[in-house]
Amino acid sequence: MKAPEPTRRPDIPLRPPSCARSRAEPLVRRSRGGHRASLANLITLTALALGVRLYGLSDKPLWLDEIITHGRSNRPIWDLITNSFSNSHFPTYFVLIRAFDPPIIDEWMVRLPSAFLGASAVFLVVLIATEVRNARAGLVAGLLMALSPFEVQFSQEARPYTLVSCLVLLALWGLVRIAQEATSPALSSDRQRRGLGGWSAYLIGTIGALNVQLVSIPWLLASNMAMRAIIHRAGSNQIRLIRNWKVTQVIVLLAWAPGLVSMSLLAHEDPLRGFHWFPAATLQHIWSVFSAVYLFRISDTTTLELLPTLVPGFGFAIAALALSGAWRLNTNGALLSILGLTLLSLPASILLISIFHVILVPRYFIWSTGPFLVLAGIGAAALPFRLFPLMVTTIVVAGLTNLAPYYRYETKPRWDLATAYLAANVQAGDIVVTNSPMAHYVLAKYGERYRLDRSILKMASHISDLIQYGPEGRVWVIYGRTGQGITHPEESYLQNWLALGTPTSERRFGRHVMVLRFAPIAEAIY
């Protein structure tokens, strides 16, 4: 006889064993929780970053480089472009901020784009650290980026450094996604979408950065070296990866070439030959630059000297976390290569160039802080979970305490106060003498705000130079530092003018600007 078939219960759905459910369900919950944590980090840290960058945005005056930005962005568009190329700058940033820069100096408006770009850089650092490790790494990396005095300082400066930093970080995020897609054993539809987004981000970020500043060239070199490590670990994806990379690099070079050609044709001189004003590359100077960039110190914009800090060991603790993060990534050669090469390529290139032409100033290092703090976030995320809340609290308290002095320190010369004083006290027939063409330029620009007559502004280094001006009234002698160039020592410059007699008044505005007033001396000169 034929054995009867077993009865079936189609109305009862098949369910995985209880042990399988117990393993799978927490994974889903953790994944959803991770996405929520990542989103919360992005929103909270970007808001924090924007807040500390908008706070006191107009409190510090513009210094020489920002005055140049103001003047250039107010030129007619074609004149702006040719002036940028002739001075070895790409016009990209200056075109972007034209709408924010009124004809009369307004510090808040002209710096507003930099503040938003600085907050966007924090957003990207959170994305990168989360992509590489997890939400905890993103939280710490973004928190450190948001509270870095160096990052806040240049997010409150009307120059293109935060723009190039944002674009390099966008490209870095794209390269990380390319690496993860290329080294994945299974090419799912989700992985394909991530890979496409990565290629797009890399392409847009790299083209954009190269067309903003030449300081982004090391990123192009670093990304190509990192790609070798990615290809080495790509397995069956190698051929596709190599093809896509070649196409991408051709597009990058074609998009960059017009700007390079224009600069080479219009530039007054080789860009490196104009860097004679940089301080000598002494060990003390190198230390001050690296401390400002990586060790959370505050520095003077013009003298580059380090200013006092309230949390002396904070930067060293962050550096230790970054080293720990690099060690934690040693099992993933592709990601370690990407972050390590991105971090090291810029300082290595600047130090190498400085052997022949010194270009050591903190602002040129700006896009290397992102990968440095991503590594610090990865190192922090490796600490025991029970210690993580305490560490985050410590970073918040120490970071805010460390940042607070920046807002009250004089990091830029107070030409605004000196110009307002002159405008209120200069009389008909007086002349105002400055110690350099750049001091004359800055004084004239601020003079437009305070309605100081430009015709009375003269440049002279000695009393004999006054003869050609034939002064009839009082003589105002201004000594001031405007930028990072080597200036005539204040004491010896002012000593030259004591031949006019004892000053009737002396006023110092901050640490870098001195105003002397002398009685009328027309008869004495002749």
Secondary structure, 3 states (H helix, E strand, C coil): CCCCCCCCCCCCCCCCCHHHHHHHHHHHHHHHHHHHHHHHHHHHHHHHHHHHHHCCCCCCCCCHHHHHHHHHHCCCHHHHHHHHHHCCCCCHHHHHCHHHCCCCCCHHHHHHHHHHHHHHHHHHHHHHHHHHCCHHHHHHHHHHHHHCHHHHHHHCCCCCHHHHHHHHHHHHHHHHHHHHHHCCCCCCHHHHHHHHHHHHHHHHHHHHHHCCCHHHHHHHHHHHHHHHHHHHCCHHHHHHHHHHHHHHHHHHHHHHHHHHHHHHHHCCCCHHHHCCCCCCCCHHHHHHHHHHHHCCCCECCCCCCECCCCCCCHHHHHHHHHHHHHHHHHHCHHHHHHHHHHHHHHHHHHHHHCCCCCCCCHHHHHHHHHHHHHHHHHHHHCCCHHHHHHHHHHHHHHHHHHHHHHHHCCCCCCHHHHHHHHHHHCCCCCEEEECCHHHHHHHHHHHHHHCCCHHHEEECCCHHHHHHHCCCCCEEEEEECCCCCCCCCHHHHHHHHHHHCCCCEEEEECCCEEEEEECCCHHHHC
